[in-house]
Amino acid sequence: MLAEWFKHLTLPCPAPIRDMGYARELIAIEARHRRCRDAWAPHLEHCHKVIGDAAEGISHDRVIVLGSGLLLDIPLAELSETFSDVVLVDIFHLPAARKKVHDMTNVRLETADITGLADATWTHVREGRAGPLPPPQADAGAFADADLVVSANVLTQLPLLPMGWVEKKGKGYDEDGIKAFARRIVDHHLELLAALPGRVCLLTESQRVICDGDEVLREIDPLFGATLPATGLKWTWDIAPRPEITRQIDLRFRMTGIADLRGASA
Ligand SMILES: C[S@@+](CC[C@H](N)C(=O)[O-])C[C@H]1O[C@@H](n2cnc3c(N)ncnc32)[C@H](O)[C@@H]1O
């Protein structure tokens, strides 16, 4: 934990990325993956398989990955061999991700906020503004030239840090208002994916479950009421088996992987 904190303090990044916790989250994922490598392995294999299926039967000029993060759930070497151009999009790229792609000449990292509201939310709260929270703004046009767009376990992450920032520092926002803000962000990402002309692959958690072994203690809807197509591959991600969070609980995510979102929604 101390090492994670030190890494966070010394990592150069823009103020909104630091203040809202994007850099901290990425460092935490990197560290948790190191601690829970075995428990995460089946989840990462499922993700790789769904992305592999998504890449079949289409042109292979360009693939864009949204929420590429630490490139754990992405079969990067296979994508680089299959597609002429691989674009990895994240709001912030850690040095570990830069290192992984360094020698891959057809892979490029792009830094972008795919909600278009992180900076606006940071400013809104810092300036103590009241009234409606910033709306999501990113437009699908930026990703429209891809044969394949992969939304890589990012959907339910999109609202978390903007929500947390408003909850912690915002003035006058109640729980319902913040949940509605989160729901708009989730809906916006699903609308953006639906507007893309190429194939779209969606990897996402659909339910968060806090357990004591086999006993479910609490279920949390990470989609804030939004729904996904019922089809696709389903699995459980043992994201934080005990004692990762505490000695008494295990955190699991119920996962959905849809290789062809348009086909699934039709
Ligand atoms: C759970 S991680 C996804 C895992 C990642 N695909 C991997 O293999 O490591 C969620 C990712 O979404 C990114 N993210 C969160 N909000 C974002 C935003 N508004 N725009 C772009 N990326 C965002 C985070 O930085 C993080 O890398």
The ligand as an SDF file (V2000), in Angstrom:
LIG
                    3D

 27 29  0  0  0  0  0  0  0  0999 V2000
  -10.9840   -1.8350  -15.0600 C   0  0  0  0  0  0  0  0  0  0  0  0
   -9.9350   -0.9510  -16.1160 S   0  0  0  0  0  0  0  0  0  0  0  0
  -10.0670   -1.8920  -17.5960 C   0  0  0  0  0  0  0  0  0  0  0  0
   -9.0660   -2.9860  -17.6280 C   0  0  0  0  0  0  0  0  0  0  0  0
   -8.1180   -2.8550  -18.7980 C   0  0  0  0  0  0  0  0  0  0  0  0
   -8.8170   -3.1320  -20.0230 N   0  0  0  0  0  0  0  0  0  0  0  0
   -6.9180   -3.7630  -18.6000 C   0  0  0  0  0  0  0  0  0  0  0  0
   -6.7800   -4.7380  -19.3390 O   0  0  0  0  0  0  0  0  0  0  0  0
   -6.1090   -3.4810  -17.7210 O   0  0  0  0  0  0  0  0  0  0  0  0
  -10.8560    0.4710  -16.5590 C   0  0  0  0  0  0  0  0  0  0  0  0
  -10.0500    1.4110  -17.4220 C   0  0  0  0  0  0  0  0  0  0  0  0
  -10.8920    2.4620  -17.8400 O   0  0  0  0  0  0  0  0  0  0  0  0
  -10.1600    3.6580  -17.8450 C   0  0  0  0  0  0  0  0  0  0  0  0
  -11.0980    4.7770  -17.7920 N   0  0  0  0  0  0  0  0  0  0  0  0
  -11.8950    5.1360  -16.7530 C   0  0  0  0  0  0  0  0  0  0  0  0
  -12.5990    6.2320  -17.0860 N   0  0  0  0  0  0  0  0  0  0  0  0
  -12.2460    6.5590  -18.3670 C   0  0  0  0  0  0  0  0  0  0  0  0
  -12.6360    7.5960  -19.2450 C   0  0  0  0  0  0  0  0  0  0  0  0
  -13.5300    8.5200  -18.8800 N   0  0  0  0  0  0  0  0  0  0  0  0
  -12.0890    7.6230  -20.4870 N   0  0  0  0  0  0  0  0  0  0  0  0
  -11.1670    6.6790  -20.8640 C   0  0  0  0  0  0  0  0  0  0  0  0
  -10.7600    5.6850  -20.0640 N   0  0  0  0  0  0  0  0  0  0  0  0
  -11.2930    5.6180  -18.8270 C   0  0  0  0  0  0  0  0  0  0  0  0
   -9.2790    3.5360  -16.6190 C   0  0  0  0  0  0  0  0  0  0  0  0
   -8.1910    4.4160  -16.6570 O   0  0  0  0  0  0  0  0  0  0  0  0
   -8.8900    2.0620  -16.6760 C   0  0  0  0  0  0  0  0  0  0  0  0
   -7.7180    1.8810  -17.4130 O   0  0  0  0  0  0  0  0  0  0  0  0
  1  2  1  0
  2  3  1  0
  2 10  1  0
  3  4  1  0
  4  5  1  0
  5  6  1  0
  5  7  1  0
  7  8  2  0
  7  9  1  0
 10 11  1  0
 11 12  1  0
 11 26  1  0
 12 13  1  0
 13 14  1  0
 13 24  1  0
 14 15  1  0
 14 23  1  0
 15 16  2  0
 16 17  1  0
 17 18  1  0
 17 23  2  0
 18 19  1  0
 18 20  2  0
 20 21  1  0
 21 22  2  0
 22 23  1  0
 24 25  1  0
 24 26  1  0
 26 27  1  0
M  CHG  2   2   1   9  -1
M  END
$$$$
